[in-house]
Amino acid sequence: MNRPLTPPDAVYVTLCSYLGLSARDLAEIGGFSDRFARDLLAGRRPLPQDVKRAIFDLYRDFESIVKAAQTDVFAGEGGFFIYRTNEQLRASPYGRALMAKGNAAAAFVGPYRAAMFKVWEWAMRERNQMVSLEFAETPEV
């Protein structure tokens, strides 16, 4: 099978699932309706190039969050906050440090949570260290 030079849409759609991005998140990124975003996630329509770039940028954010949190674990950090909503993450110091993607206002809770889970799993398996994940109570939004 000949491999395409750029990943097919199915790769980006799968990446959306891996990162915990919802149709609403994708709609915000692309500046289009939830229905159109659901069609994109179902593979019924081609993904726009700018949306593909934004999804890949979110994956890079995910990787950066993992690396930063792993560094914190090495330094003795034993717990991380998990944000309940995009708005809560965006209002937090951590969320304000993440850049906006596409038409979106800022960060998304799905990639952040996926990254924190990866760090939690890594700490347990590789370091035999318990790291707690706790829901953040602040900032309230």
N, C-alpha and C positions, 0 to 999 in steps of 0.2 A: 504494500500500500504506500503510495506517495504521501508524504507528510506535507501539510501546508506550511508556508513560511510564517504565517501568523496563526495563532491559535484560533480554532473555530469557536463560534458562539457558544457551543455546548460547554467549552472550558470555562468561559466567563459566567455562564449560568450556574455551573457547578461551584465555581468560586463564590458566587453570591450565597449559595446554600452553606458552604463551608464557613463563610464569614458571618452567617446569621443575619443576612440582609433580607428584609421583607420586601414585598411588592411596593409598599408605601415608601420604604427607604429608597428603592430604585426609582420610583416616581419622583421623589424629591431630588435625587441626583440628576435625573434627566430633564426635570421640569415638564413632565407630562402626567397624564392621568394614571390613577391606580389600575384601571382596566388595561391600558396600554402596557403598563409595567408587568401585569400578570401575563399578558400575551407574550412579552419578551421572555419572561421566566419559563413559560411553557414551550418556548422554541417556535412559536407561531409567527414571529416577526424577527427580522435581523436587528441586532443591537447596533445602535449608532456608535461611531468611533469614539466620540467624546465620552460616552458612557463606559465603553470598554476601558479607556484610559483611567477614568475615575475608579472603576472597580479594581484595576491593577494597583492604583495608588493606595486604595484602601488595604489591599493585601500587603503593600510595603509598610503601611502604618501598623498593621497587625504584626509583622515581623519585628518592627522597631519596638512595639510595646512588649513583645515577648523578650527581646534582648534586654531591654531596660529593666523589666521585672526580674529576670534571671540575675542580673547584676545586683539588684536590691536583695534578692535571696542570698546570694554569695556574701553580701555585706551584713547579713543577719536579720533582714526583714522577715517577719513571720506571718504577715497577713496583708490582704489587699481588699479595698472596697469594690463592690460590684454595684453599678448604678442601675436603677430600675427603669429609666426611660432615657431616650436621646436627650431630652431637655435637661434632665438632671446631670448627665455626663457633660453636656455642653456648658453648663453653669459651673462645673467644678474646675479647679485649677488644672487638673489633668486634661480635661476636655478642651479647655481654652488653648492648650498647647498644641492640639492637633489642628491641622489645616482643613479648610472647607474643601469639598470635592464636588466638581461639576456645579450644578445649580443649588446644591445643598448648603444649608446654613453652616454646618460644621460636622463634627464627629458623629459616629453612630455607635450605639450601645452593643450591637451584634458583634462586630469585629473586636471590640474591647473585651467583651465577655469571653469570646472564643480564645483570645490571647491569654486571658487570665486562667482559663481552664487548662490551656496547654502548659502554662507555668506551674499550675497546681499539680498536674499529672507528672511533669518533669521532676519536680521537687520530690514527689513521692517515689517515683521509680528510680531516678538516677542518683538522688542524694539521700534517699530514705529520710526525708525531712517533711514534717507536717507544716503546711502553709494553709492558713485559714482564708476563706473567701466570705466576706460579710456584706450584707446589703448596707449601703450608705444611707444614712438618715438625712444628711445635709449634702449639698444645698437643697433646700426645699424649693420646688418649682410648681 
